[in-house]
Amino acid sequence: MSKKVFVSGCFDMLHSGHVEFFRQAAQYGDLYVALGSDKTIFDLKARETVNSEYERAFMVKSVSWVKHAFVSRGSGILDFEHELREMRPDYFVVNADGNTPEKRELCNELSIEYVILERKPFENLLARSTTALRERDYLPYRIDLAGGWLDQPFVSQHHPGAVVTISLEPTLEFHERSGMASSTRRHARELWGVKIPPGNYEKLAKILFCYDNPPGTKAISGSQDSIGLVFPGLAYAYY
């Protein structure tokens, strides 16, 4: 009869690091995964999950190393306690950064062997973590293709015309340069974090423009900066 192995966690934004953890844990026996509910994760981390508890359970159940996955009924850091007491597995497996005295004490009480794994990526794969993925910068930069400065009234009143911008997501690290709306981009990050939120592009551009130019601003940042950042791809504006 196979031994039972128990792990717990959020497992939001499922990635290769999670799968490798499941693979290593499953070497001890049949693997059961307890997922933190959306409410528990919000209470502990003060943020919404990217994927709902139903989506996370569906994805984790689909991993071949996993015998079964379920959403824990409890709350707090030991939200899985009820299921752990009910199941009485042979092993409780954690990553080194998931090791806590409370988990160890609970396992000692229930005579469950407590196993700590080092976080290591599968061979030839990069190390992954949900925190790093959430912090990855997806905000685009704006590049002018034609008509720079025409969005400024003191220019366009003398010579109106078109401004063409393009929104580009960076795929490598580089030094920020002038002419890429970098200051407006920093304001976008203050507003929205590392990604433009979903919604009406025109409304989002107006919000960013107003945030970029609060009342009393003397040197107005051009509207082409906000438009060029928020609207994906090519944008054409006439001033």
N, C-alpha and C positions, 0 to 999 in steps of 0.2 A: 504494500500500500504506500503510495507516494506521500511524502511529508508536505505539510501546508506551509506556505511562505506568505507573509503579509507585508505589504508596503503601503505607505500613505503619502499624499501630496496633492498639490494643485494640478500639475500637469497641463497647464494652459499653454497654448502655442506649442503643441507637441513637436519635438525635434529629436535629432539623432541621439542627443545626450540622454533623453528620457528612455528611448528604446534600448540603448546600451545598458542603462541601469536595470531595466526590466530583464534584459538578457542575462546579466550577471546574477540578479536575484533569483531568476528561474533555475539556476544551476543547483539550488538547494531543494527544489521540489515544485509542486504546483503553486503558481503565483496568483495571489488575490490582491487587487489594487483598490484601496479606499481613497476616493476622491473627495476633496473638500467642496462643500456646496458653494454656490455663488455668494450666498449671504455670509458664510464663514470667511471666505477669502476677502470679501469687502470689509468685514469687521476687523480682520487681522492686518490687512494691507492698505485699507482706505482707498481702494480702487476697484473698478469694475473688471471682470474677466473679459478677455478677448473672445473666448468661446464659452458658451453656456455650459452648465453642468451636464446637460443632456448630450451636447456635442462632444464634450470631453469624454464622457462615459462611452459613447459610441466609438470614438477613435481608439481609446485605450483597449476596449474589448476586441478591436480588430487586429491588435498586435499579436502575432503568433506566440510570443513568449507568455502571454497573459491567459490564465485559466478563466478568470472572471474579474469584472470591475463593477463598482457600485459607488453611489454617492453616500457619504457618511451622514448619519442622522443627527449627530451631535454638533457642538459648536466649540470655538476656541482652539487652542493648540493641540488638544487631545480630542478632537471632534470624532475620531474613530474608536473611542474607548468602548462604546457599547458593542460595536461589531467585533472588536478584538476579544472582549470577554465572552461573547457568544460563540465565536469561531474557535478560540483557543488554538492558534496555529503553533507549529513547531518553531518557526523562526519569525522574528520581526527584523526586517532589513532596512537600513537607512544609509544615505550618503553621509560623508563626513560633515558636510555643512548642515545636515538635517538632524545631527545627533544632539539630543537634549537630555538633561538629567531626568526630566519628567517621564520621557519615553522609557528610559532605562529602568527607572523605579517601577513603572507599571509592568514591564516585562518581568522584572525580578519577582514581583508580587504574584504574577500568573504563571511563573516557571516557564517562560518563553525565552528561547535563546536569542540574545540581542546581537545582531551582526552589523558592523560598520564597514561600508565599502568606500574606497577612495574614488573620487570623481575622475574618471579617465575616459577619453573618447575612444571609440572603436578604431581599430588600426586604419591609418591613412585618412582619418576624418578629423576635422577641426573640432576643438572644444566648443560646446554650445551651452548657453544658459538662457533661460527666459528673460532674466534681467537685462542681459546684453542685447538680446533681440528687441526688447521693448525700447531700449535706448538708442538703437540704430537710427541715424539721422536720414529721414526720407524727404526732408524739406528741399524743394528745388531751388535753383538759382535762376535769376533773370538775366538774359543777355539781349541787348539791343541789336537788331539786324538793320534797322533803318529808322531815321527820324528822331534820334535822341534829342531831348530838351523841348520838343514841340508841345509837350504836355504842360509846360510852364506858360502861363498867360502872357508874360512879358515878351515871350518869343512868338507864340502862335498868333498874337494880335497883329504882328507885322507880317508873318508868313505862315498861315495855317497849312496843315498837311497831315499825312499819315505817320503813325509810329507802329513799327512791327517789332514784336518781342517774341522770344521763345523761352519756354520754361524747361529746364533741364535738371534731372535728378543726378547728383554726382555718383560715380561708381568707383572713385578713388580719392585719396586724400590729396589736397592741394592747398596752397596759401590763398586766402581770399584776396581779391583785387578790387579796386574801384571799378565802377561800371557794371557791377553784377548785383546791385540792390542788396549788398551784404548787410547794411544797417537795417533796412526794412525786413530782411530775412531774420535778423536777430529779434526784432519785435514780433515777428510771426511765431518764433519759437517761444517767446514769453507768453504769447496768447494761447498757442495750441500744442506746444511740445514739439515732437519730432516729426509730425505729419500734418498736412493740410486736412482738416476735418471734412467729412462729406457734407454736401449742402449746395445751395445755389451759389455759383461762382461769383456772380455779380454782387450779391449780398455780402459774401465773404471778403471780396476785394474792398468793398466800402467799409466794412468793419476794420480791416487791416489799415486802410488809408487813414481812418479817424484815429486809430490807436497810434499810428505813426506820426500823426500831426495833431496833438492835443491843442485845445484853445490856448492862444498866445504864442504858438510856434512862429518864429520869424523866417527861418529857412525851411520852406515847405518841401517835403519829399514828394516827388512827382507821382501822379496816379498811375503812370506806366509801371512804376515799381510794384505796386500792389496787384495791378492787373497781370503783369508779366509773371509774378510768382504764383498767383492763385489759379489762373486759367491754364490748363494743361496744353502742351504743344505750342503752336503758333497762335499769336493774338494780334489782331489788326485793330487799331483805334485811330480815329480821326479827330484832330484838335483844330 
